[in-house]
């Protein structure tokens, strides 16, 4: 009988910088799919944020479950509250 070997899923424990797409999905290094993934988010993401870099965390380290922690601020796009 063939032996079934369970593959361990690669977990992401660090914050990853990804890119927000025009349809509100995210793409990032280590994305296990061919297409951007719909994330959950801790912050509002206006349509004007499309194309911006975002800080991502992952639920239980699962790269298929991204969570947007915030928009990356650069000095030329700094938004003060």
mmJSON file of the N, C-alpha and C atoms, coordinates in Angstrom:
{"data_MODEL":{"atom_site":{
"group_PDB":["ATOM","ATOM","ATOM","ATOM","ATOM","ATOM","ATOM","ATOM","ATOM","ATOM","ATOM","ATOM","ATOM","ATOM","ATOM","ATOM","ATOM","ATOM","ATOM","ATOM","ATOM","ATOM","ATOM","ATOM","ATOM","ATOM","ATOM","ATOM","ATOM","ATOM","ATOM","ATOM","ATOM","ATOM","ATOM","ATOM","ATOM","ATOM","ATOM","ATOM","ATOM","ATOM","ATOM","ATOM","ATOM","ATOM","ATOM","ATOM","ATOM","ATOM","ATOM","ATOM","ATOM","ATOM","ATOM","ATOM","ATOM","ATOM","ATOM","ATOM","ATOM","ATOM","ATOM","ATOM","ATOM","ATOM","ATOM","ATOM","ATOM","ATOM","ATOM","ATOM","ATOM","ATOM","ATOM","ATOM","ATOM","ATOM","ATOM","ATOM","ATOM","ATOM","ATOM","ATOM","ATOM","ATOM","ATOM","ATOM","ATOM","ATOM","ATOM","ATOM","ATOM","ATOM","ATOM","ATOM","ATOM","ATOM","ATOM","ATOM","ATOM","ATOM","ATOM","ATOM","ATOM","ATOM","ATOM","ATOM","ATOM","ATOM","ATOM","ATOM","ATOM","ATOM","ATOM","ATOM","ATOM","ATOM","ATOM","ATOM","ATOM","ATOM","ATOM","ATOM","ATOM","ATOM","ATOM","ATOM","ATOM","ATOM","ATOM","ATOM","ATOM","ATOM","ATOM","ATOM","ATOM","ATOM","ATOM","ATOM","ATOM","ATOM","ATOM","ATOM","ATOM","ATOM","ATOM","ATOM","ATOM","ATOM","ATOM","ATOM","ATOM","ATOM","ATOM","ATOM","ATOM","ATOM","ATOM","ATOM","ATOM","ATOM","ATOM","ATOM","ATOM","ATOM","ATOM","ATOM","ATOM","ATOM","ATOM","ATOM","ATOM","ATOM","ATOM","ATOM","ATOM","ATOM","ATOM","ATOM","ATOM","ATOM","ATOM","ATOM","ATOM","ATOM","ATOM","ATOM","ATOM","ATOM","ATOM","ATOM","ATOM","ATOM","ATOM","ATOM","ATOM","ATOM","ATOM","ATOM","ATOM","ATOM","ATOM","ATOM","ATOM","ATOM","ATOM","ATOM","ATOM","ATOM","ATOM","ATOM","ATOM","ATOM","ATOM","ATOM","ATOM","ATOM","ATOM","ATOM","ATOM","ATOM","ATOM","ATOM","ATOM","ATOM","ATOM","ATOM","ATOM","ATOM","ATOM","ATOM","ATOM","ATOM","ATOM","ATOM","ATOM","ATOM","ATOM","ATOM","ATOM","ATOM","ATOM"],
"id":[1,2,3,4,5,6,7,8,9,10,11,12,13,14,15,16,17,18,19,20,21,22,23,24,25,26,27,28,29,30,31,32,33,34,35,36,37,38,39,40,41,42,43,44,45,46,47,48,49,50,51,52,53,54,55,56,57,58,59,60,61,62,63,64,65,66,67,68,69,70,71,72,73,74,75,76,77,78,79,80,81,82,83,84,85,86,87,88,89,90,91,92,93,94,95,96,97,98,99,100,101,102,103,104,105,106,107,108,109,110,111,112,113,114,115,116,117,118,119,120,121,122,123,124,125,126,127,128,129,130,131,132,133,134,135,136,137,138,139,140,141,142,143,144,145,146,147,148,149,150,151,152,153,154,155,156,157,158,159,160,161,162,163,164,165,166,167,168,169,170,171,172,173,174,175,176,177,178,179,180,181,182,183,184,185,186,187,188,189,190,191,192,193,194,195,196,197,198,199,200,201,202,203,204,205,206,207,208,209,210,211,212,213,214,215,216,217,218,219,220,221,222,223,224,225,226,227,228,229,230,231,232,233,234,235,236,237,238,239,240,241,242,243],
"type_symbol":["N","C","C","N","C","C","N","C","C","N","C","C","N","C","C","N","C","C","N","C","C","N","C","C","N","C","C","N","C","C","N","C","C","N","C","C","N","C","C","N","C","C","N","C","C","N","C","C","N","C","C","N","C","C","N","C","C","N","C","C","N","C","C","N","C","C","N","C","C","N","C","C","N","C","C","N","C","C","N","C","C","N","C","C","N","C","C","N","C","C","N","C","C","N","C","C","N","C","C","N","C","C","N","C","C","N","C","C","N","C","C","N","C","C","N","C","C","N","C","C","N","C","C","N","C","C","N","C","C","N","C","C","N","C","C","N","C","C","N","C","C","N","C","C","N","C","C","N","C","C","N","C","C","N","C","C","N","C","C","N","C","C","N","C","C","N","C","C","N","C","C","N","C","C","N","C","C","N","C","C","N","C","C","N","C","C","N","C","C","N","C","C","N","C","C","N","C","C","N","C","C","N","C","C","N","C","C","N","C","C","N","C","C","N","C","C","N","C","C","N","C","C","N","C","C","N","C","C","N","C","C","N","C","C","N","C","C","N","C","C","N","C","C"],
"label_atom_id":["N","CA","C","N","CA","C","N","CA","C","N","CA","C","N","CA","C","N","CA","C","N","CA","C","N","CA","C","N","CA","C","N","CA","C","N","CA","C","N","CA","C","N","CA","C","N","CA","C","N","CA","C","N","CA","C","N","CA","C","N","CA","C","N","CA","C","N","CA","C","N","CA","C","N","CA","C","N","CA","C","N","CA","C","N","CA","C","N","CA","C","N","CA","C","N","CA","C","N","CA","C","N","CA","C","N","CA","C","N","CA","C","N","CA","C","N","CA","C","N","CA","C","N","CA","C","N","CA","C","N","CA","C","N","CA","C","N","CA","C","N","CA","C","N","CA","C","N","CA","C","N","CA","C","N","CA","C","N","CA","C","N","CA","C","N","CA","C","N","CA","C","N","CA","C","N","CA","C","N","CA","C","N","CA","C","N","CA","C","N","CA","C","N","CA","C","N","CA","C","N","CA","C","N","CA","C","N","CA","C","N","CA","C","N","CA","C","N","CA","C","N","CA","C","N","CA","C","N","CA","C","N","CA","C","N","CA","C","N","CA","C","N","CA","C","N","CA","C","N","CA","C","N","CA","C","N","CA","C","N","CA","C","N","CA","C","N","CA","C","N","CA","C","N","CA","C","N","CA","C","N","CA","C"],
"label_alt_id":[null,null,null,null,null,null,null,null,null,null,null,null,null,null,null,null,null,null,null,null,null,null,null,null,null,null,null,null,null,null,null,null,null,null,null,null,null,null,null,null,null,null,null,null,null,null,null,null,null,null,null,null,null,null,null,null,null,null,null,null,null,null,null,null,null,null,null,null,null,null,null,null,null,null,null,null,null,null,null,null,null,null,null,null,null,null,null,null,null,null,null,null,null,null,null,null,null,null,null,null,null,null,null,null,null,null,null,null,null,null,null,null,null,null,null,null,null,null,null,null,null,null,null,null,null,null,null,null,null,null,null,null,null,null,null,null,null,null,null,null,null,null,null,null,null,null,null,null,null,null,null,null,null,null,null,null,null,null,null,null,null,null,null,null,null,null,null,null,null,null,null,null,null,null,null,null,null,null,null,null,null,null,null,null,null,null,null,null,null,null,null,null,null,null,null,null,null,null,null,null,null,null,null,null,null,null,null,null,null,null,null,null,null,null,null,null,null,null,null,null,null,null,null,null,null,null,null,null,null,null,null,null,null,null,null,null,null,null,null,null,null,null,null],
"label_comp_id":["UNK","UNK","UNK","UNK","UNK","UNK","UNK","UNK","UNK","UNK","UNK","UNK","UNK","UNK","UNK","UNK","UNK","UNK","UNK","UNK","UNK","UNK","UNK","UNK","UNK","UNK","UNK","UNK","UNK","UNK","UNK","UNK","UNK","UNK","UNK","UNK","UNK","UNK","UNK","UNK","UNK","UNK","UNK","UNK","UNK","UNK","UNK","UNK","UNK","UNK","UNK","UNK","UNK","UNK","UNK","UNK","UNK","UNK","UNK","UNK","UNK","UNK","UNK","UNK","UNK","UNK","UNK","UNK","UNK","UNK","UNK","UNK","UNK","UNK","UNK","UNK","UNK","UNK","UNK","UNK","UNK","UNK","UNK","UNK","UNK","UNK","UNK","UNK","UNK","UNK","UNK","UNK","UNK","UNK","UNK","UNK","UNK","UNK","UNK","UNK","UNK","UNK","UNK","UNK","UNK","UNK","UNK","UNK","UNK","UNK","UNK","UNK","UNK","UNK","UNK","UNK","UNK","UNK","UNK","UNK","UNK","UNK","UNK","UNK","UNK","UNK","UNK","UNK","UNK","UNK","UNK","UNK","UNK","UNK","UNK","UNK","UNK","UNK","UNK","UNK","UNK","UNK","UNK","UNK","UNK","UNK","UNK","UNK","UNK","UNK","UNK","UNK","UNK","UNK","UNK","UNK","UNK","UNK","UNK","UNK","UNK","UNK","UNK","UNK","UNK","UNK","UNK","UNK","UNK","UNK","UNK","UNK","UNK","UNK","UNK","UNK","UNK","UNK","UNK","UNK","UNK","UNK","UNK","UNK","UNK","UNK","UNK","UNK","UNK","UNK","UNK","UNK","UNK","UNK","UNK","UNK","UNK","UNK","UNK","UNK","UNK","UNK","UNK","UNK","UNK","UNK","UNK","UNK","UNK","UNK","UNK","UNK","UNK","UNK","UNK","UNK","UNK","UNK","UNK","UNK","UNK","UNK","UNK","UNK","UNK","UNK","UNK","UNK","UNK","UNK","UNK","UNK","UNK","UNK","UNK","UNK","UNK","UNK","UNK","UNK","UNK","UNK","UNK"],
"label_asym_id":["A","A","A","A","A","A","A","A","A","A","A","A","A","A","A","A","A","A","A","A","A","A","A","A","A","A","A","A","A","A","A","A","A","A","A","A","A","A","A","A","A","A","A","A","A","A","A","A","A","A","A","A","A","A","A","A","A","A","A","A","A","A","A","A","A","A","A","A","A","A","A","A","A","A","A","A","A","A","A","A","A","A","A","A","A","A","A","A","A","A","A","A","A","A","A","A","A","A","A","A","A","A","A","A","A","A","A","A","A","A","A","A","A","A","A","A","A","A","A","A","A","A","A","A","A","A","A","A","A","A","A","A","A","A","A","A","A","A","A","A","A","A","A","A","A","A","A","A","A","A","A","A","A","A","A","A","A","A","A","A","A","A","A","A","A","A","A","A","A","A","A","A","A","A","A","A","A","A","A","A","A","A","A","A","A","A","A","A","A","A","A","A","A","A","A","A","A","A","A","A","A","A","A","A","A","A","A","A","A","A","A","A","A","A","A","A","A","A","A","A","A","A","A","A","A","A","A","A","A","A","A","A","A","A","A","A","A","A","A","A","A","A","A"],
"label_entity_id":["1","1","1","1","1","1","1","1","1","1","1","1","1","1","1","1","1","1","1","1","1","1","1","1","1","1","1","1","1","1","1","1","1","1","1","1","1","1","1","1","1","1","1","1","1","1","1","1","1","1","1","1","1","1","1","1","1","1","1","1","1","1","1","1","1","1","1","1","1","1","1","1","1","1","1","1","1","1","1","1","1","1","1","1","1","1","1","1","1","1","1","1","1","1","1","1","1","1","1","1","1","1","1","1","1","1","1","1","1","1","1","1","1","1","1","1","1","1","1","1","1","1","1","1","1","1","1","1","1","1","1","1","1","1","1","1","1","1","1","1","1","1","1","1","1","1","1","1","1","1","1","1","1","1","1","1","1","1","1","1","1","1","1","1","1","1","1","1","1","1","1","1","1","1","1","1","1","1","1","1","1","1","1","1","1","1","1","1","1","1","1","1","1","1","1","1","1","1","1","1","1","1","1","1","1","1","1","1","1","1","1","1","1","1","1","1","1","1","1","1","1","1","1","1","1","1","1","1","1","1","1","1","1","1","1","1","1","1","1","1","1","1","1"],
"label_seq_id":[1,1,1,2,2,2,3,3,3,4,4,4,5,5,5,6,6,6,7,7,7,8,8,8,9,9,9,10,10,10,11,11,11,12,12,12,13,13,13,14,14,14,15,15,15,16,16,16,17,17,17,18,18,18,19,19,19,20,20,20,21,21,21,22,22,22,23,23,23,24,24,24,25,25,25,26,26,26,27,27,27,28,28,28,29,29,29,30,30,30,31,31,31,32,32,32,33,33,33,34,34,34,35,35,35,36,36,36,37,37,37,38,38,38,39,39,39,40,40,40,41,41,41,42,42,42,43,43,43,44,44,44,45,45,45,46,46,46,47,47,47,48,48,48,49,49,49,50,50,50,51,51,51,52,52,52,53,53,53,54,54,54,55,55,55,56,56,56,57,57,57,58,58,58,59,59,59,60,60,60,61,61,61,62,62,62,63,63,63,64,64,64,65,65,65,66,66,66,67,67,67,68,68,68,69,69,69,70,70,70,71,71,71,72,72,72,73,73,73,74,74,74,75,75,75,76,76,76,77,77,77,78,78,78,79,79,79,80,80,80,81,81,81],
"pdbx_PDB_ins_code":[null,null,null,null,null,null,null,null,null,null,null,null,null,null,null,null,null,null,null,null,null,null,null,null,null,null,null,null,null,null,null,null,null,null,null,null,null,null,null,null,null,null,null,null,null,null,null,null,null,null,null,null,null,null,null,null,null,null,null,null,null,null,null,null,null,null,null,null,null,null,null,null,null,null,null,null,null,null,null,null,null,null,null,null,null,null,null,null,null,null,null,null,null,null,null,null,null,null,null,null,null,null,null,null,null,null,null,null,null,null,null,null,null,null,null,null,null,null,null,null,null,null,null,null,null,null,null,null,null,null,null,null,null,null,null,null,null,null,null,null,null,null,null,null,null,null,null,null,null,null,null,null,null,null,null,null,null,null,null,null,null,null,null,null,null,null,null,null,null,null,null,null,null,null,null,null,null,null,null,null,null,null,null,null,null,null,null,null,null,null,null,null,null,null,null,null,null,null,null,null,null,null,null,null,null,null,null,null,null,null,null,null,null,null,null,null,null,null,null,null,null,null,null,null,null,null,null,null,null,null,null,null,null,null,null,null,null,null,null,null,null,null,null],
"Cartn_x":[0.829,0.0,0.878,0.546,1.376,1.266,2.361,2.416,1.995,1.072,0.628,1.441,2.076,2.903,2.182,1.904,1.257,2.297,1.967,2.868,2.583,3.635,3.488,3.3,2.296,2.067,3.079,3.619,4.575,3.815,4.207,3.568,4.398,3.705,4.363,4.139,5.207,5.117,5.483,6.104,6.551,5.529,5.694,4.922,5.501,4.63,5.032,4.479,5.259,4.787,4.192,2.938,2.237,1.717,0.984,0.437,-1.072,-1.816,-3.267,-3.65,-4.503,-4.923,-6.159,-6.532,-7.686,-8.993,-9.059,-10.292,-10.27,-9.302,-9.257,-8.6,-7.951,-7.233,-5.766,-5.005,-3.589,-2.733,-1.573,-0.562,0.704,1.485,2.639,3.621,4.898,5.881,5.438,5.425,4.995,3.527,2.833,1.438,1.351,0.597,0.551,-0.374,-1.063,-1.964,-1.41,-1.996,-1.561,-2.167,-3.211,-3.93,-3.875,-4.091,-4.186,-5.317,-5.216,-6.143,-6.961,-8.244,-9.098,-8.686,-8.289,-7.857,-8.978,-8.738,-9.487,-8.625,-9.19,-8.416,-8.761,-7.756,-7.954,-8.225,-7.984,-8.114,-8.993,-9.654,-10.421,-9.469,-9.895,-9.087,-9.884,-9.663,-10.399,-9.932,-10.761,-10.407,-9.09,-8.797,-7.555,-6.309,-6.488,-5.344,-4.885,-5.624,-5.227,-3.818,-3.002,-1.621,-0.647,-1.154,-0.284,0.24,1.368,1.917,1.161,0.959,0.268,1.094,0.957,1.591,0.599,1.075,0.214,0.674,-0.298,-0.079,-0.953,-0.85,-1.587,-2.206,-3.512,-4.207,-3.595,-3.144,-2.477,-1.288,-0.683,0.475,0.139,-1.149,-1.597,-1.547,-0.687,-0.563,-1.82,-2.779,-4.052,-5.05,-4.654,-5.555,-4.906,-4.625,-3.956,-4.872,-4.24,-4.928,-4.13,-4.78,-4.118,-4.035,-2.8,-2.571,-2.565,-2.22,-2.18,-1.548,-1.667,-1.029,0.379,1.314,2.687,2.736,3.244,3.343,4.758,4.853,6.14,6.094,7.241,7.275,6.5,6.417,5.684,4.168,3.742,2.318,1.865,2.618,2.308,0.968,0.093,-1.215,-1.267,-1.371,-1.433,-2.883,-3.118,-4.485,-4.845],
"Cartn_y":[-1.176,0.0,1.245,2.261,3.468,4.247,4.802,5.592,7.026,7.55,8.933,9.819,10.795,11.72,13.061,13.52,14.82,15.913,16.851,17.988,19.058,19.585,20.674,21.973,22.71,24.006,24.987,25.8,26.816,27.936,28.236,29.301,30.576,31.694,32.996,33.636,33.838,34.405,35.887,36.394,37.786,38.676,39.975,40.946,40.943,40.936,40.905,42.159,42.749,43.894,43.367,43.713,43.298,44.509,44.259,45.344,45.162,46.251,46.244,46.426,45.551,45.643,46.53,46.843,47.715,47.106,45.776,45.131,44.806,45.372,45.215,43.932,43.22,42.008,42.362,41.409,41.661,40.592,41.022,40.108,40.356,39.324,39.441,38.313,38.506,37.432,36.242,35.07,33.889,33.562,34.325,34.043,32.635,31.725,30.345,30.141,31.195,31.087,31.886,31.691,32.439,33.835,34.053,35.318,36.007,37.338,38.036,37.442,37.628,37.028,38.122,37.84,38.767,38.72,39.869,39.886,40.327,40.125,40.842,42.048,43.036,44.244,44.848,45.479,46.188,47.671,48.125,49.548,49.728,50.894,51.161,51.24,50.701,50.746,51.458,52.761,53.499,53.09,53.34,53.013,53.678,54.841,55.551,54.805,53.773,52.996,51.922,51.715,50.713,51.003,49.967,50.113,50.417,50.708,51.024,49.765,49.907,48.816,48.729,47.498,47.263,46.32,46.469,45.549,44.415,43.193,42.021,41.115,40.591,39.508,38.373,37.193,36.044,35.268,34.999,34.266,32.882,32.589,31.318,31.036,32.094,31.927,31.408,31.295,30.716,31.759,31.573,32.568,32.706,31.816,31.937,32.811,33.319,34.114,35.424,36.324,37.582,38.558,39.342,40.411,41.695,42.715,44.002,44.707,44.968,45.65,47.171,47.623,49.057,49.352,50.599,51.074,51.531,51.219,51.679,53.161,53.952,55.397,55.758,56.533,57.066,58.578,59.193,60.629,61.432,60.953,61.695,61.439,60.435,60.118,60.107,60.723,60.687,61.359,60.609,61.128,61.253,62.467,62.688,62.68,62.055,61.983,63.248],
"Cartn_z":[0.0,0.0,0.0,-0.838,-0.864,0.445,0.824,2.052,1.732,2.503,2.318,3.241,2.647,3.417,3.472,4.662,4.827,4.625,3.758,3.554,4.583,5.13,6.09,5.326,5.71,5.091,5.634,4.741,5.161,5.861,7.077,7.842,7.732,7.74,7.711,9.071,9.809,11.16,11.212,10.164,10.153,9.456,9.639,8.866,7.45,6.459,5.052,4.378,3.492,2.719,1.419,1.195,-0.018,-0.753,-1.81,-2.629,-2.748,-2.541,-2.651,-4.118,-4.633,-6.033,-6.153,-7.385,-7.625,-7.147,-7.081,-6.628,-5.133,-4.397,-2.95,-2.462,-3.348,-2.957,-2.714,-2.184,-1.941,-2.608,-3.055,-3.573,-2.767,-2.57,-1.692,-1.963,-1.6,-1.726,-0.862,-1.428,-0.689,-0.887,-1.748,-2.05,-2.637,-1.994,-2.474,-3.68,-4.109,-5.246,-6.415,-7.571,-8.756,-8.802,-8.029,-8.058,-6.694,-6.679,-5.398,-4.551,-3.238,-2.279,-1.586,-1.353,-0.602,0.87,1.436,2.84,3.778,5.055,6.077,6.411,7.066,7.333,8.69,9.291,10.558,10.329,9.101,8.786,7.554,7.439,6.22,5.018,3.898,2.676,1.581,1.445,0.415,-0.984,-1.974,-3.362,-3.759,-3.181,-3.515,-3.032,-2.21,-1.705,-2.694,-3.775,-4.773,-5.272,-5.328,-5.775,-4.654,-3.47,-2.334,-1.677,-0.995,-0.199,1.114,1.58,2.841,3.711,5.027,5.967,6.226,6.05,6.193,7.329,8.028,8.972,8.455,9.033,8.521,9.668,9.569,10.614,10.785,11.986,12.323,11.41,10.849,9.98,8.599,8.272,7.004,5.89,4.865,3.801,2.943,3.117,2.387,3.133,4.34,5.171,5.607,4.633,4.967,5.709,6.562,7.287,7.059,6.522,6.315,7.661,8.094,9.366,9.188,7.984,7.714,6.379,5.968,4.738,5.067,4.201,4.39,4.03,4.96,4.763,4.317,3.274,2.842,3.016,3.057,3.33,2.287,1.045,0.034,0.093,0.887,1.01,2.469,3.331,4.759,5.032,5.704,6.075,7.59,8.063,9.5,9.957,11.089,11.615,12.353],
"occupancy":[1.0,1.0,1.0,1.0,1.0,1.0,1.0,1.0,1.0,1.0,1.0,1.0,1.0,1.0,1.0,1.0,1.0,1.0,1.0,1.0,1.0,1.0,1.0,1.0,1.0,1.0,1.0,1.0,1.0,1.0,1.0,1.0,1.0,1.0,1.0,1.0,1.0,1.0,1.0,1.0,1.0,1.0,1.0,1.0,1.0,1.0,1.0,1.0,1.0,1.0,1.0,1.0,1.0,1.0,1.0,1.0,1.0,1.0,1.0,1.0,1.0,1.0,1.0,1.0,1.0,1.0,1.0,1.0,1.0,1.0,1.0,1.0,1.0,1.0,1.0,1.0,1.0,1.0,1.0,1.0,1.0,1.0,1.0,1.0,1.0,1.0,1.0,1.0,1.0,1.0,1.0,1.0,1.0,1.0,1.0,1.0,1.0,1.0,1.0,1.0,1.0,1.0,1.0,1.0,1.0,1.0,1.0,1.0,1.0,1.0,1.0,1.0,1.0,1.0,1.0,1.0,1.0,1.0,1.0,1.0,1.0,1.0,1.0,1.0,1.0,1.0,1.0,1.0,1.0,1.0,1.0,1.0,1.0,1.0,1.0,1.0,1.0,1.0,1.0,1.0,1.0,1.0,1.0,1.0,1.0,1.0,1.0,1.0,1.0,1.0,1.0,1.0,1.0,1.0,1.0,1.0,1.0,1.0,1.0,1.0,1.0,1.0,1.0,1.0,1.0,1.0,1.0,1.0,1.0,1.0,1.0,1.0,1.0,1.0,1.0,1.0,1.0,1.0,1.0,1.0,1.0,1.0,1.0,1.0,1.0,1.0,1.0,1.0,1.0,1.0,1.0,1.0,1.0,1.0,1.0,1.0,1.0,1.0,1.0,1.0,1.0,1.0,1.0,1.0,1.0,1.0,1.0,1.0,1.0,1.0,1.0,1.0,1.0,1.0,1.0,1.0,1.0,1.0,1.0,1.0,1.0,1.0,1.0,1.0,1.0,1.0,1.0,1.0,1.0,1.0,1.0,1.0,1.0,1.0,1.0,1.0,1.0,1.0,1.0,1.0,1.0,1.0,1.0],
"B_iso_or_equiv":[0.0,0.0,0.0,0.0,0.0,0.0,0.0,0.0,0.0,0.0,0.0,0.0,0.0,0.0,0.0,0.0,0.0,0.0,0.0,0.0,0.0,0.0,0.0,0.0,0.0,0.0,0.0,0.0,0.0,0.0,0.0,0.0,0.0,0.0,0.0,0.0,0.0,0.0,0.0,0.0,0.0,0.0,0.0,0.0,0.0,0.0,0.0,0.0,0.0,0.0,0.0,0.0,0.0,0.0,0.0,0.0,0.0,0.0,0.0,0.0,0.0,0.0,0.0,0.0,0.0,0.0,0.0,0.0,0.0,0.0,0.0,0.0,0.0,0.0,0.0,0.0,0.0,0.0,0.0,0.0,0.0,0.0,0.0,0.0,0.0,0.0,0.0,0.0,0.0,0.0,0.0,0.0,0.0,0.0,0.0,0.0,0.0,0.0,0.0,0.0,0.0,0.0,0.0,0.0,0.0,0.0,0.0,0.0,0.0,0.0,0.0,0.0,0.0,0.0,0.0,0.0,0.0,0.0,0.0,0.0,0.0,0.0,0.0,0.0,0.0,0.0,0.0,0.0,0.0,0.0,0.0,0.0,0.0,0.0,0.0,0.0,0.0,0.0,0.0,0.0,0.0,0.0,0.0,0.0,0.0,0.0,0.0,0.0,0.0,0.0,0.0,0.0,0.0,0.0,0.0,0.0,0.0,0.0,0.0,0.0,0.0,0.0,0.0,0.0,0.0,0.0,0.0,0.0,0.0,0.0,0.0,0.0,0.0,0.0,0.0,0.0,0.0,0.0,0.0,0.0,0.0,0.0,0.0,0.0,0.0,0.0,0.0,0.0,0.0,0.0,0.0,0.0,0.0,0.0,0.0,0.0,0.0,0.0,0.0,0.0,0.0,0.0,0.0,0.0,0.0,0.0,0.0,0.0,0.0,0.0,0.0,0.0,0.0,0.0,0.0,0.0,0.0,0.0,0.0,0.0,0.0,0.0,0.0,0.0,0.0,0.0,0.0,0.0,0.0,0.0,0.0,0.0,0.0,0.0,0.0,0.0,0.0,0.0,0.0,0.0,0.0,0.0,0.0],
"pdbx_formal_charge":[null,null,null,null,null,null,null,null,null,null,null,null,null,null,null,null,null,null,null,null,null,null,null,null,null,null,null,null,null,null,null,null,null,null,null,null,null,null,null,null,null,null,null,null,null,null,null,null,null,null,null,null,null,null,null,null,null,null,null,null,null,null,null,null,null,null,null,null,null,null,null,null,null,null,null,null,null,null,null,null,null,null,null,null,null,null,null,null,null,null,null,null,null,null,null,null,null,null,null,null,null,null,null,null,null,null,null,null,null,null,null,null,null,null,null,null,null,null,null,null,null,null,null,null,null,null,null,null,null,null,null,null,null,null,null,null,null,null,null,null,null,null,null,null,null,null,null,null,null,null,null,null,null,null,null,null,null,null,null,null,null,null,null,null,null,null,null,null,null,null,null,null,null,null,null,null,null,null,null,null,null,null,null,null,null,null,null,null,null,null,null,null,null,null,null,null,null,null,null,null,null,null,null,null,null,null,null,null,null,null,null,null,null,null,null,null,null,null,null,null,null,null,null,null,null,null,null,null,null,null,null,null,null,null,null,null,null,null,null,null,null,null,null],
"auth_seq_id":[1,1,1,2,2,2,3,3,3,4,4,4,5,5,5,6,6,6,7,7,7,8,8,8,9,9,9,10,10,10,11,11,11,12,12,12,13,13,13,14,14,14,15,15,15,16,16,16,17,17,17,18,18,18,19,19,19,20,20,20,21,21,21,22,22,22,23,23,23,24,24,24,25,25,25,26,26,26,27,27,27,28,28,28,29,29,29,30,30,30,31,31,31,32,32,32,33,33,33,34,34,34,35,35,35,36,36,36,37,37,37,38,38,38,39,39,39,40,40,40,41,41,41,42,42,42,43,43,43,44,44,44,45,45,45,46,46,46,47,47,47,48,48,48,49,49,49,50,50,50,51,51,51,52,52,52,53,53,53,54,54,54,55,55,55,56,56,56,57,57,57,58,58,58,59,59,59,60,60,60,61,61,61,62,62,62,63,63,63,64,64,64,65,65,65,66,66,66,67,67,67,68,68,68,69,69,69,70,70,70,71,71,71,72,72,72,73,73,73,74,74,74,75,75,75,76,76,76,77,77,77,78,78,78,79,79,79,80,80,80,81,81,81],
"auth_comp_id":["UNK","UNK","UNK","UNK","UNK","UNK","UNK","UNK","UNK","UNK","UNK","UNK","UNK","UNK","UNK","UNK","UNK","UNK","UNK","UNK","UNK","UNK","UNK","UNK","UNK","UNK","UNK","UNK","UNK","UNK","UNK","UNK","UNK","UNK","UNK","UNK","UNK","UNK","UNK","UNK","UNK","UNK","UNK","UNK","UNK","UNK","UNK","UNK","UNK","UNK","UNK","UNK","UNK","UNK","UNK","UNK","UNK","UNK","UNK","UNK","UNK","UNK","UNK","UNK","UNK","UNK","UNK","UNK","UNK","UNK","UNK","UNK","UNK","UNK","UNK","UNK","UNK","UNK","UNK","UNK","UNK","UNK","UNK","UNK","UNK","UNK","UNK","UNK","UNK","UNK","UNK","UNK","UNK","UNK","UNK","UNK","UNK","UNK","UNK","UNK","UNK","UNK","UNK","UNK","UNK","UNK","UNK","UNK","UNK","UNK","UNK","UNK","UNK","UNK","UNK","UNK","UNK","UNK","UNK","UNK","UNK","UNK","UNK","UNK","UNK","UNK","UNK","UNK","UNK","UNK","UNK","UNK","UNK","UNK","UNK","UNK","UNK","UNK","UNK","UNK","UNK","UNK","UNK","UNK","UNK","UNK","UNK","UNK","UNK","UNK","UNK","UNK","UNK","UNK","UNK","UNK","UNK","UNK","UNK","UNK","UNK","UNK","UNK","UNK","UNK","UNK","UNK","UNK","UNK","UNK","UNK","UNK","UNK","UNK","UNK","UNK","UNK","UNK","UNK","UNK","UNK","UNK","UNK","UNK","UNK","UNK","UNK","UNK","UNK","UNK","UNK","UNK","UNK","UNK","UNK","UNK","UNK","UNK","UNK","UNK","UNK","UNK","UNK","UNK","UNK","UNK","UNK","UNK","UNK","UNK","UNK","UNK","UNK","UNK","UNK","UNK","UNK","UNK","UNK","UNK","UNK","UNK","UNK","UNK","UNK","UNK","UNK","UNK","UNK","UNK","UNK","UNK","UNK","UNK","UNK","UNK","UNK","UNK","UNK","UNK","UNK","UNK","UNK"],
"auth_asym_id":["A","A","A","A","A","A","A","A","A","A","A","A","A","A","A","A","A","A","A","A","A","A","A","A","A","A","A","A","A","A","A","A","A","A","A","A","A","A","A","A","A","A","A","A","A","A","A","A","A","A","A","A","A","A","A","A","A","A","A","A","A","A","A","A","A","A","A","A","A","A","A","A","A","A","A","A","A","A","A","A","A","A","A","A","A","A","A","A","A","A","A","A","A","A","A","A","A","A","A","A","A","A","A","A","A","A","A","A","A","A","A","A","A","A","A","A","A","A","A","A","A","A","A","A","A","A","A","A","A","A","A","A","A","A","A","A","A","A","A","A","A","A","A","A","A","A","A","A","A","A","A","A","A","A","A","A","A","A","A","A","A","A","A","A","A","A","A","A","A","A","A","A","A","A","A","A","A","A","A","A","A","A","A","A","A","A","A","A","A","A","A","A","A","A","A","A","A","A","A","A","A","A","A","A","A","A","A","A","A","A","A","A","A","A","A","A","A","A","A","A","A","A","A","A","A","A","A","A","A","A","A","A","A","A","A","A","A","A","A","A","A","A","A"],
"auth_atom_id":["N","CA","C","N","CA","C","N","CA","C","N","CA","C","N","CA","C","N","CA","C","N","CA","C","N","CA","C","N","CA","C","N","CA","C","N","CA","C","N","CA","C","N","CA","C","N","CA","C","N","CA","C","N","CA","C","N","CA","C","N","CA","C","N","CA","C","N","CA","C","N","CA","C","N","CA","C","N","CA","C","N","CA","C","N","CA","C","N","CA","C","N","CA","C","N","CA","C","N","CA","C","N","CA","C","N","CA","C","N","CA","C","N","CA","C","N","CA","C","N","CA","C","N","CA","C","N","CA","C","N","CA","C","N","CA","C","N","CA","C","N","CA","C","N","CA","C","N","CA","C","N","CA","C","N","CA","C","N","CA","C","N","CA","C","N","CA","C","N","CA","C","N","CA","C","N","CA","C","N","CA","C","N","CA","C","N","CA","C","N","CA","C","N","CA","C","N","CA","C","N","CA","C","N","CA","C","N","CA","C","N","CA","C","N","CA","C","N","CA","C","N","CA","C","N","CA","C","N","CA","C","N","CA","C","N","CA","C","N","CA","C","N","CA","C","N","CA","C","N","CA","C","N","CA","C","N","CA","C","N","CA","C","N","CA","C","N","CA","C","N","CA","C","N","CA","C","N","CA","C","N","CA","C"],
"pdbx_PDB_model_num":[1,1,1,1,1,1,1,1,1,1,1,1,1,1,1,1,1,1,1,1,1,1,1,1,1,1,1,1,1,1,1,1,1,1,1,1,1,1,1,1,1,1,1,1,1,1,1,1,1,1,1,1,1,1,1,1,1,1,1,1,1,1,1,1,1,1,1,1,1,1,1,1,1,1,1,1,1,1,1,1,1,1,1,1,1,1,1,1,1,1,1,1,1,1,1,1,1,1,1,1,1,1,1,1,1,1,1,1,1,1,1,1,1,1,1,1,1,1,1,1,1,1,1,1,1,1,1,1,1,1,1,1,1,1,1,1,1,1,1,1,1,1,1,1,1,1,1,1,1,1,1,1,1,1,1,1,1,1,1,1,1,1,1,1,1,1,1,1,1,1,1,1,1,1,1,1,1,1,1,1,1,1,1,1,1,1,1,1,1,1,1,1,1,1,1,1,1,1,1,1,1,1,1,1,1,1,1,1,1,1,1,1,1,1,1,1,1,1,1,1,1,1,1,1,1,1,1,1,1,1,1,1,1,1,1,1,1,1,1,1,1,1,1]
}}}
